[in-house]
């Protein structure tokens, strides 16, 4: 895969965990996602290696405003004098005023952890922010990039379809795929149901919408380009159904001694262990937990929020 597309490791958490992308066309550039503040030097270095200056960047395109994707947007935009930031209408306001993003995450993790992990969030001037509607096409030196409203992971999620290359930038809609789990069978993918807006039916529909484009590859944020699109999509659909079933089973086991959250985490770990074994991965359970522990925790949290929403709607 080339097509003027560069994968940038943002350095968030660990190597090959969090990617941003740079698209280059006729001396102009567009970033897709940007990681946290600490990634900005890496993004500027990638720009230089691609033969561009910051003034030649036209767009910072955000799949969504979760901080591992967009936390460094303000700092990056301050260094890109001619760029505009493209975001979903539900997310754009949080780039202009990131105080709610910061407050919500700080309530969970604490100010000290937030500053060490993400750095302070810098606002983006409102005049530089463009709200992208579904189906809108923006251009990079004449190269059409189509915006697709793809909820399921988050209600403010966009994917970007590069019509020239046939490649789709999918953020978290097409799940997570870490290179450590690659085997002779190819890539391993799993959905991300992290809190607080997981919606399984919307996610199924968004994945179907992406596969209907028959993309030559999908570029996921966690981590890198994937080319086995149709079989990976089928695996995502299977797992979404299995993971929601795991959550519902945990909800029904009210008499179980362990808290619901812990039951979901244990069942998810068992589930991923079995799928990875079938996939030909030969690591043990402890190694799996090393690589997927944070994702299992977040997926369990998101499934719990989803269960609570079902309960409220049934009341």
CORQUIGI-V885299 format. One record per residue. N is the residue number from 0. PSI is psi in whole degrees, -180 to 180 (999 if undefined). BURIAL is b if it has 9 or more other ideal C-beta (glycine too) atoms within 8 Angstrom, else e. D_FIRST is the distance of its C-alpha to the first C-alpha in Angstrom with 2 decimals. Layout:
<<N/PSI/BURIAL/D_FIRST> <N/PSI/BURIAL/D_FIRST>>
//
This chain:
<<0/125/b/0.00> <1/-88/e/3.78> <2/26/e/6.55> <3/17/e/8.75> <4/127/b/7.63> <5/130/b/9.09> <6/130/b/10.13> <7/123/b/13.88> <8/116/b/16.24> <9/-12/b/19.36> <10/8/b/21.66> <11/128/b/23.37> <12/-61/e/25.41> <13/166/e/23.50> <14/146/e/20.33> <15/45/b/17.18> <16/-40/b/19.22> <17/119/b/18.46> <18/147/b/15.33> <19/164/b/15.27> <20/146/b/12.50> <21/124/b/12.95> <22/129/b/12.01> <23/130/b/13.31> <24/116/b/14.88> <25/50/e/17.79> <26/12/e/19.11> <27/155/b/18.99> <28/154/b/17.18> <29/132/b/17.03> <30/141/b/16.77> <31/115/b/16.14> <32/166/b/18.66> <33/-2/b/20.21> <34/-160/b/21.81> <35/179/b/25.44> <36/-39/b/27.46> <37/-14/b/26.74> <38/-15/b/23.04> <39/-46/b/23.99> <40/-36/e/24.24> <41/-40/b/20.76> <42/-42/b/19.37> <43/-35/b/21.52> <44/-42/e/20.48> <45/-37/b/16.76> <46/-46/b/18.00> <47/-43/b/20.05> <48/-26/e/17.38> <49/0/b/15.35> <50/21/e/18.65> <51/157/b/19.92> <52/162/e/23.19> <53/-32/b/24.05> <54/-14/e/25.89> <55/7/b/22.77> <56/126/b/21.33> <57/-30/b/22.31> <58/144/b/21.28> <59/112/b/21.10> <60/118/b/20.06> <61/126/b/21.34> <62/-39/b/20.51> <63/174/b/23.97> <64/17/b/26.49> <65/144/b/26.70> <66/-24/b/27.11> <67/-12/b/24.14> <68/-33/b/22.01> <69/4/b/24.43> <70/-30/b/27.17> <71/11/b/26.26> <72/-45/b/25.98> <73/-45/b/29.42> <74/-40/b/29.04> <75/-46/b/25.71> <76/-32/b/27.12> <77/-18/e/30.16> <78/-1/b/28.08> <79/90/b/26.23> <80/-24/e/29.17> <81/4/e/27.69> <82/151/b/25.31> <83/150/b/26.20> <84/129/b/25.40> <85/128/b/24.35> <86/161/b/25.48> <87/146/b/27.08> <88/-32/b/30.81> <89/-22/e/31.81> <90/-23/b/29.84> <91/-41/b/30.36> <92/-28/e/33.94> <93/-18/b/32.99> <94/-32/b/31.00> <95/-41/b/34.11> <96/95/e/36.40> <97/14/b/34.74> <98/-38/e/38.13> <99/-40/e/37.82> <100/-46/b/34.44> <101/-46/b/36.03> <102/-43/e/39.26> <103/-45/e/37.72> <104/-37/b/35.52> <105/-32/b/38.37> <106/-29/e/40.74> <107/-47/e/38.67> <108/-20/e/37.59> <109/150/e/40.20> <110/-41/e/40.03> <111/-47/e/39.70> <112/-41/e/36.65> <113/-46/b/35.05> <114/-37/b/35.60> <115/-37/e/34.34> <116/-43/e/31.18> <117/-25/b/30.26> <118/166/b/32.71> <119/142/e/34.70> <120/128/b/33.02> <121/128/b/33.38> <122/152/b/34.01> <123/130/b/32.04> <124/136/e/34.48> <125/-35/e/34.90> <126/-10/e/34.57> <127/4/b/30.96> <128/130/b/29.89> <129/127/b/28.73> <130/125/e/29.15> <131/126/b/26.56> <132/159/e/28.03> <133/130/e/26.38> <134/-8/e/24.72> <135/140/e/24.94> <136/122/b/22.47> <137/159/b/21.96> <138/147/e/20.51> <139/103/b/18.66> <140/43/b/20.06> <141/-6/e/20.41> <142/118/b/16.98> <143/132/b/18.07> <144/113/b/17.13> <145/134/b/19.24> <146/130/b/21.02> <147/123/b/21.85> <148/113/b/24.78> <149/76/b/23.82> <150/172/b/26.70> <151/-54/b/27.35> <152/-43/b/26.16> <153/150/b/27.84> <154/-15/e/29.70> <155/33/b/28.03> <156/135/b/24.40> <157/149/b/21.94> <158/156/b/18.44> <159/123/b/16.52> <160/117/b/14.94> <161/103/b/12.92> <162/-27/b/14.51> <163/-43/e/12.72> <164/-19/b/9.16> <165/17/b/10.78> <166/141/b/9.22> <167/132/b/12.14> <168/114/b/13.09> <169/3/b/15.75> <170/-118/b/17.66> <171/0/b/19.99> <172/-37/b/20.49> <173/23/b/18.06> <174/-166/b/19.66> <175/143/b/18.98> <176/105/b/16.90> <177/138/b/17.62> <178/-22/e/16.07> <179/-21/e/19.70> <180/4/b/20.18> <181/139/e/17.46> <182/-174/b/19.44> <183/-21/e/19.43> <184/-8/e/19.37> <185/-151/e/15.99> <186/151/b/15.60> <187/136/b/18.76> <188/148/b/19.10> <189/149/b/22.28> <190/155/b/23.53> <191/118/b/24.73> <192/26/b/28.26> <193/153/b/29.23> <194/155/b/32.25> <195/11/e/33.55> <196/22/e/32.17> <197/131/b/30.73> <198/103/b/31.49> <199/-41/b/30.53> <200/-41/e/31.22> <201/-37/b/29.26> <202/-43/b/26.28> <203/-49/b/26.52> <204/-39/b/26.64> <205/-41/b/23.67> <206/-42/b/21.45> <207/-39/b/22.86> <208/-40/b/22.13> <209/-46/b/18.42> <210/-28/b/18.22> <211/-23/e/20.36> <212/-15/b/17.61> <213/54/e/15.67> <214/149/b/12.31> <215/-25/e/9.20> <216/158/b/8.28> <217/140/b/10.53> <218/106/b/10.36> <219/154/b/13.73> <220/-35/b/15.80> <221/82/b/17.10> <222/120/b/14.57> <223/178/b/10.81> <224/143/b/8.04> <225/137/b/9.66> <226/-17/e/9.18> <227/63/e/12.94> <228/-51/b/13.98> <229/-48/e/17.44> <230/-34/e/18.86> <231/-38/b/17.81> <232/-43/b/19.48> <233/-40/e/22.50> <234/-38/b/22.71> <235/-45/b/22.76> <236/-45/b/25.52> <237/-44/e/27.52> <238/-35/b/27.36> <239/-46/b/28.34> <240/-42/b/31.42> <241/-40/b/32.18> <242/-38/b/31.92> <243/-34/b/34.19> <244/-40/e/36.57> <245/-46/b/36.66> <246/-43/b/37.58> <247/-36/b/40.25> <248/-43/b/41.75> <249/-36/b/42.03> <250/-36/b/43.68> <251/-19/e/46.25> <252/60/b/47.20> <253/-25/e/49.43> <254/-3/e/51.79> <255/144/e/49.20> <256/-33/e/50.05> <257/149/e/46.61> <258/154/e/45.36> <259/-43/b/43.01> <260/-43/b/40.11> <261/-35/e/40.57> <262/-40/b/40.85> <263/-44/b/37.54> <264/-45/b/35.85> <265/-43/b/37.39> <266/-38/b/36.47> <267/-41/b/32.82> <268/-43/b/32.69> <269/-44/e/34.28> <270/-49/b/31.88> <271/-35/b/28.68> <272/-46/b/30.35> <273/-43/e/31.06> <274/-39/b/27.60> <275/-35/b/25.95> <276/-44/e/28.57> <277/-32/e/27.77> <278/-11/b/24.06> <279/9/e/25.17> <280/136/b/25.00> <281/14/e/28.04> <282/162/e/28.72> <283/178/e/32.04> <284/-39/e/32.99> <285/-39/e/33.54> <286/-40/e/30.04> <287/-45/b/28.63> <288/-30/b/30.80> <289/-45/e/29.56> <290/-31/b/25.94> <291/1/b/26.78> <292/-46/e/30.21> <293/-40/e/29.38> <294/-38/b/27.34> <295/-43/b/30.21> <296/-48/b/32.67> <297/-39/b/30.88> <298/-40/b/30.26> <299/-41/b/33.95> <300/-46/b/35.00> <301/-40/b/33.07> <302/-36/b/34.52> <303/-43/b/37.91> <304/-42/b/37.63> <305/-45/b/36.68> <306/-43/b/39.73> <307/-37/e/41.95> <308/-39/e/40.86> <309/-41/e/41.74> <310/-42/e/45.09> <311/-42/e/45.85> <312/-27/e/45.09> <313/-19/e/47.33> <314/999/e/50.19>>
//
